[in-house]
């Protein structure tokens, strides 16, 4: 299939999706009579039980932690419950701002839905906060079915009928600000925008023991994570191999190669190209990954969940960004460098696969460029 055909198919999908969303918006808006909305600001003194809904990916939860902190700082006596997914719930383990976590596995069918909604309704929440800002209805419906006395979320193609207060997104804000802006009608203002992950002393000790067992830590540790949710977000595995070889030649750093369960084929491909294979940590234990990552001096990765975990742990990063919307997903903080070719006409397409099959946004970011950027940055023990 040629480039024009690929783009044509994608355009047709966009047209069909837009037609569906506009039709849905009209239908749901017409039923708004049966869903009275207060269009008011809830009285802060009645906020004693708060539900925060975040059942999507790991990075989204990490970038929502400033909102969780802002809620608790404003209402320290409130009970804050987070509805999380099985994959992102570990992000908020040991988080002092969260009182309760309800894990909702949406893939388990109607029985899981009924169990979760029953549990939510039993909590008698004063307010449900849904920071999801895309067009899917799932979280809006959960907020509605939770029975919360007041529901707030983003308007998007009819989703607003499920809330008492539907907020319009303005511009293209960062995901951190998407969550924080939604709290302003509740008289909640953030003291900072920095994501947080909290590790226990036992987790830190286990990480240190693992590093010692793998003969890591005497020199600065450079972590590399080649995975990402979408293929278009992944820097080529052969580039990771070449980068590792360049770092090994300098012989000033230890290298640690990370990956999740879905990244094993990529990790194997990278390792197969290397004469000297670095220690590898692959697995589904997010807490173990975070605790070992916390002992690294820097992380080189794609724009994905691990990037935002590193920023929450205050680990300097160098990351690759191609199709991702830049304003929404930049790492928070000053100790981070993002490599991106802004001059490409297709940059920021936000597609999961490269529509023109060149993947220039990643292939034009070379290992030598990474080394040059690392040389230009002051990263303490990890400096190149």
C-alpha positions as CSV (number, residue, x, y, z in Angstrom):
1,X,0.0,0.0,0.0
2,X,1.4,3.4,-1.0
3,X,1.8,6.5,1.2
4,X,-1.2,8.2,-0.4
5,X,-3.4,5.1,0.3
6,X,-2.2,4.9,3.9
7,X,-3.0,8.6,4.5
8,X,-6.3,8.2,2.6
9,X,-7.3,5.3,4.9
10,X,-6.4,7.3,8.0
11,X,-8.3,10.4,6.7
12,X,-11.4,8.2,6.1
13,X,-11.1,6.8,9.6
14,X,-10.9,10.4,10.9
15,X,-14.0,11.4,9.0
16,X,-16.0,8.4,10.2
17,X,-14.9,9.0,13.8
18,X,-15.8,12.7,13.6
19,X,-19.2,11.8,12.2
20,X,-19.8,9.4,15.0
21,X,-18.7,11.8,17.7
22,X,-20.8,14.7,16.3
23,X,-23.8,12.4,16.1
24,X,-23.2,11.2,19.6
25,X,-22.9,14.7,20.9
26,X,-26.2,15.6,19.3
27,X,-28.0,12.6,20.8
28,X,-26.5,13.0,24.3
29,X,-27.1,16.7,24.3
30,X,-30.8,16.1,23.3
31,X,-31.1,13.8,26.4
32,X,-29.6,16.4,28.7
33,X,-33.1,17.3,29.9
34,X,-33.1,14.1,31.9
35,X,-29.7,14.9,33.4
36,X,-30.1,18.2,35.2
37,X,-26.8,20.0,35.7
38,X,-26.2,22.6,38.5
39,X,-23.6,24.7,36.7
40,X,-22.4,25.9,40.1
41,X,-19.4,25.7,42.4
42,X,-19.8,23.2,45.2
43,X,-19.3,24.5,48.7
44,X,-15.8,23.5,49.9
45,X,-17.1,22.7,53.4
46,X,-19.0,19.7,52.2
47,X,-16.0,18.0,50.6
48,X,-15.3,15.2,53.1
49,X,-15.3,12.2,50.7
50,X,-13.6,12.7,47.3
51,X,-13.4,10.3,44.4
52,X,-10.6,10.8,41.8
53,X,-11.0,8.6,38.7
54,X,-7.8,7.6,36.8
55,X,-8.1,4.2,35.1
56,X,-5.9,4.7,32.1
57,X,-2.1,4.4,31.7
58,X,0.8,4.6,34.1
59,X,2.1,8.0,32.9
60,X,-1.4,9.5,33.3
61,X,-1.4,8.5,36.9
62,X,2.1,9.8,37.6
63,X,1.2,13.1,36.1
64,X,-2.0,13.2,38.2
65,X,-0.1,13.1,41.5
66,X,0.2,16.9,41.8
67,X,-3.6,17.0,41.7
68,X,-3.9,14.4,44.4
69,X,-1.5,16.5,46.5
70,X,-3.4,19.7,45.8
71,X,-6.7,18.0,46.9
72,X,-5.2,16.8,50.2
73,X,-3.4,20.1,51.0
74,X,-6.7,22.0,50.5
75,X,-8.8,19.5,52.4
76,X,-6.5,17.6,54.8
77,X,-9.4,16.2,56.7
78,X,-11.1,14.7,53.6
79,X,-10.9,11.1,52.5
80,X,-9.4,10.8,49.1
81,X,-10.2,7.7,47.1
82,X,-8.6,7.0,43.8
83,X,-10.2,4.6,41.3
84,X,-7.2,3.1,39.5
85,X,-6.4,0.4,36.9
86,X,-4.4,-2.7,37.8
87,X,-1.4,-1.3,35.8
88,X,-1.3,2.2,37.3
89,X,-2.4,1.5,40.9
90,X,1.2,0.8,42.0
91,X,2.1,4.4,41.2
92,X,0.2,5.7,44.2
93,X,1.2,3.0,46.7
94,X,2.6,4.7,49.8
95,X,1.4,8.1,48.6
96,X,0.4,10.0,51.8
97,X,-2.2,12.0,49.9
98,X,-4.3,9.0,49.0
99,X,-6.5,7.4,51.7
100,X,-8.0,4.6,49.7
101,X,-7.5,2.9,46.3
102,X,-10.1,0.9,44.4
103,X,-8.7,-1.1,41.6
104,X,-11.0,-1.5,38.6
105,X,-10.1,-4.0,35.9
106,X,-12.3,-3.0,33.0
107,X,-11.3,-6.1,31.0
108,X,-13.1,-8.5,33.4
109,X,-16.6,-7.8,32.0
110,X,-19.9,-6.9,33.5
111,X,-19.3,-8.6,36.8
112,X,-16.4,-6.4,37.5
113,X,-18.4,-3.3,36.5
114,X,-21.2,-4.2,38.9
115,X,-18.8,-4.9,41.8
116,X,-16.9,-1.7,41.3
117,X,-20.0,0.5,40.9
118,X,-21.5,-1.1,44.0
119,X,-18.4,-0.4,46.0
120,X,-18.3,3.2,44.8
121,X,-21.9,3.9,45.7
122,X,-21.4,2.5,49.1
123,X,-18.8,5.2,49.8
124,X,-21.3,8.0,49.4
125,X,-18.9,10.4,47.8
126,X,-19.4,14.2,48.0
127,X,-17.7,14.8,44.8
128,X,-16.3,12.7,41.9
129,X,-13.5,14.2,39.8
130,X,-12.9,12.8,36.3
131,X,-9.8,14.4,34.7
132,X,-10.0,12.3,31.5
133,X,-10.3,14.8,28.7
134,X,-10.8,12.7,25.6
135,X,-14.0,11.5,23.9
136,X,-14.4,8.0,25.5
137,X,-17.4,7.8,27.7
138,X,-16.2,5.2,30.2
139,X,-15.0,7.4,33.0
140,X,-17.9,9.9,32.6
141,X,-20.3,7.0,33.0
142,X,-18.4,5.7,36.1
143,X,-18.6,9.2,37.6
144,X,-22.4,9.2,37.0
145,X,-23.0,5.7,38.3
146,X,-20.8,6.4,41.4
147,X,-23.7,8.3,42.9
148,X,-21.4,11.1,44.0
149,X,-23.4,14.2,45.1
150,X,-21.4,16.4,42.7
151,X,-19.6,15.3,39.6
152,X,-17.1,17.4,37.6
153,X,-15.3,16.5,34.4
154,X,-14.4,17.6,30.9
155,X,-17.0,18.2,28.2
156,X,-16.1,16.3,25.0
157,X,-18.7,15.3,22.5
158,X,-21.6,14.9,24.9
159,X,-19.7,13.6,27.9
160,X,-20.8,16.6,29.9
161,X,-24.3,15.4,30.5
162,X,-22.9,12.9,33.1
163,X,-21.5,15.8,35.2
164,X,-23.0,18.5,37.3
165,X,-20.2,20.8,36.1
166,X,-18.7,20.2,32.7
167,X,-15.5,22.1,32.0
168,X,-14.3,23.0,28.5
169,X,-10.6,22.4,27.9
170,X,-8.8,25.6,26.7
171,X,-5.8,25.4,24.4
172,X,-3.5,22.3,24.6
173,X,-2.5,22.1,28.3
174,X,0.0,19.7,29.8
175,X,-1.5,16.6,31.3
176,X,-0.5,17.8,34.8
177,X,-2.5,21.0,34.2
178,X,-5.5,19.2,32.8
179,X,-6.0,17.5,36.2
180,X,-5.1,20.7,38.2
181,X,-7.4,23.0,36.1
182,X,-10.3,20.7,36.8
183,X,-9.9,21.3,40.5
184,X,-10.2,25.1,40.3
185,X,-14.0,25.2,40.5
186,X,-13.6,23.3,43.7
187,X,-11.5,26.1,45.2
188,X,-8.4,23.9,44.9
189,X,-5.2,25.5,43.8
190,X,-1.9,23.6,43.4
191,X,1.3,24.6,45.4
192,X,3.5,22.9,42.7
193,X,3.2,20.9,39.5
194,X,5.9,18.2,40.2
195,X,4.8,14.6,40.1
196,X,5.7,12.4,43.0
197,X,6.3,8.7,43.7
198,X,7.0,7.5,47.2
199,X,9.2,4.5,48.0
200,X,9.4,2.6,51.2
201,X,12.7,2.0,53.1
202,X,12.3,-1.7,52.3
203,X,11.9,-1.1,48.6
204,X,15.0,1.1,48.6
205,X,17.0,-1.6,50.4
206,X,15.8,-4.3,48.0
207,X,16.9,-2.1,45.1
208,X,20.3,-1.5,46.6
209,X,20.8,-5.2,47.2
210,X,19.8,-6.0,43.6
211,X,22.3,-3.5,42.3
212,X,25.1,-4.9,44.5
213,X,24.3,-8.4,43.4
214,X,24.6,-7.3,39.8
215,X,27.9,-5.4,40.5
216,X,26.3,-2.0,39.8
217,X,26.7,1.3,41.6
218,X,30.4,1.9,42.0
219,X,30.2,4.1,38.9
220,X,27.3,6.3,37.7
221,X,24.4,4.2,36.4
222,X,22.8,5.1,33.0
223,X,19.4,3.4,32.7
224,X,17.9,2.8,29.3
225,X,14.3,1.9,28.7
226,X,13.4,1.2,25.0
227,X,9.7,0.5,25.4
228,X,6.7,2.7,24.6
229,X,3.0,2.0,24.3
230,X,2.8,2.8,20.5
231,X,5.3,1.7,17.9
232,X,5.6,5.3,16.6
233,X,7.0,6.4,20.0
234,X,9.9,4.0,20.0
235,X,13.4,5.0,19.1
236,X,14.9,2.2,16.9
237,X,16.3,-0.8,18.9
238,X,19.4,-0.8,16.7
239,X,20.1,2.8,17.8
240,X,19.8,1.7,21.4
241,X,22.4,-1.0,20.8
242,X,24.8,1.5,19.1
243,X,24.3,4.0,22.0
244,X,25.1,1.3,24.5
245,X,28.3,0.5,22.6
246,X,29.3,4.1,22.6
247,X,28.8,4.4,26.3
248,X,30.7,1.2,26.9
249,X,33.6,2.5,24.9
250,X,33.8,5.6,27.1
251,X,34.1,3.2,30.0
252,X,32.9,5.7,32.6
253,X,29.4,4.5,33.4
254,X,27.5,1.3,34.4
255,X,24.6,0.5,32.1
256,X,21.2,-1.0,33.1
257,X,18.7,-2.0,30.5
258,X,15.0,-1.8,31.6
259,X,11.8,-3.2,30.1
260,X,8.3,-4.2,30.8
261,X,6.7,-7.6,29.9
262,X,5.8,-6.3,26.4
263,X,9.3,-5.0,25.8
264,X,11.0,-8.4,25.9
265,X,11.3,-8.8,22.1
266,X,12.9,-5.3,21.9
267,X,15.2,-6.1,24.8
268,X,16.3,-9.4,23.1
269,X,16.9,-7.6,19.9
270,X,19.1,-4.9,21.5
271,X,21.0,-7.5,23.5
272,X,21.6,-9.7,20.5
273,X,23.6,-6.9,18.8
274,X,25.9,-6.3,21.7
275,X,29.2,-8.0,22.5
276,X,29.0,-7.0,26.1
277,X,25.5,-7.4,27.4
278,X,24.6,-5.1,30.3
279,X,22.5,-6.2,33.3
280,X,18.8,-6.4,32.3
281,X,15.7,-5.9,34.4
282,X,12.5,-7.0,32.6
283,X,9.2,-7.6,34.4
284,X,5.8,-6.4,35.4
285,X,6.7,-5.3,39.0
286,X,6.3,-1.5,38.7
287,X,7.5,-0.9,42.2
288,X,10.6,-2.9,41.7
289,X,11.4,-1.0,38.5
290,X,10.8,2.4,40.2
291,X,12.9,1.5,43.2
292,X,15.9,0.4,41.1
293,X,15.4,3.3,38.7
294,X,15.7,5.6,41.8
295,X,19.3,4.5,42.2
296,X,20.2,5.4,38.6
297,X,22.0,8.7,37.8
298,X,20.0,9.2,34.6
299,X,17.5,7.6,32.3
300,X,17.5,7.5,28.5
301,X,14.1,6.5,27.2
302,X,11.1,7.2,24.9
303,X,8.3,9.5,25.8
304,X,6.3,7.0,27.9
305,X,5.4,6.0,31.4
306,X,9.0,5.3,32.6
307,X,9.9,8.9,31.6
308,X,7.4,10.4,33.9
309,X,8.3,7.9,36.7
310,X,11.8,9.1,36.4
311,X,10.8,12.7,36.7
312,X,8.7,11.9,39.8
313,X,11.8,10.2,41.3
314,X,13.9,13.3,40.4
315,X,16.1,11.3,38.0
316,X,17.5,13.4,35.1
317,X,16.4,12.1,31.7
318,X,17.0,12.3,28.0
319,X,14.0,11.2,26.0
320,X,12.9,10.9,22.4
321,X,9.7,12.5,21.2
322,X,8.2,12.1,17.7
323,X,4.5,12.0,17.1
324,X,3.5,12.8,20.6
325,X,1.8,16.2,21.3
326,X,4.7,18.2,22.7
327,X,2.8,20.6,24.9
328,X,0.9,17.7,26.6
329,X,3.7,15.3,27.5
330,X,6.9,17.2,28.2
331,X,8.7,15.9,31.3
332,X,8.2,18.3,34.3
333,X,11.4,19.8,35.7
334,X,14.7,21.4,34.6
335,X,16.9,18.3,34.7
336,X,15.5,16.8,31.5
337,X,16.4,17.0,27.8
338,X,13.9,16.1,25.0
339,X,15.2,15.2,21.5
340,X,12.7,16.1,18.9
341,X,12.9,17.3,15.3
342,X,10.4,20.1,15.3
343,X,11.0,21.0,11.6
344,X,9.4,17.9,10.2
345,X,6.1,18.6,8.5
346,X,4.5,15.6,10.0
347,X,5.8,16.1,13.6
348,X,3.1,15.9,16.3
349,X,0.8,13.7,14.1
350,X,-0.1,11.8,17.3
351,X,-0.5,8.6,15.4
352,X,0.3,5.2,16.9
353,X,2.1,4.1,13.7
354,X,4.0,6.1,11.1
355,X,1.5,7.0,8.4
356,X,4.1,7.6,5.7
357,X,6.3,4.6,6.7
358,X,9.5,6.6,7.1
359,X,9.5,7.1,10.9
360,X,11.8,10.1,10.3
361,X,10.9,11.6,13.6
362,X,12.8,8.8,15.3
363,X,15.2,7.6,12.7
364,X,16.8,11.1,12.3
365,X,17.6,11.2,16.0
366,X,21.0,9.4,16.0
367,X,23.0,7.9,18.8
368,X,25.7,10.5,18.2
369,X,23.2,13.2,18.9
370,X,22.4,11.6,22.2
371,X,26.0,11.5,23.2
372,X,26.5,15.2,22.2
373,X,23.4,16.2,24.3
374,X,24.7,14.3,27.3
375,X,28.1,16.0,27.0
376,X,26.3,19.4,27.0
377,X,24.4,18.7,30.2
378,X,25.5,19.0,33.8
379,X,24.1,15.9,35.4
380,X,26.4,15.5,38.4
381,X,27.7,11.9,38.9
382,X,26.2,10.9,35.5
383,X,27.9,13.6,33.5
384,X,29.5,12.4,30.3
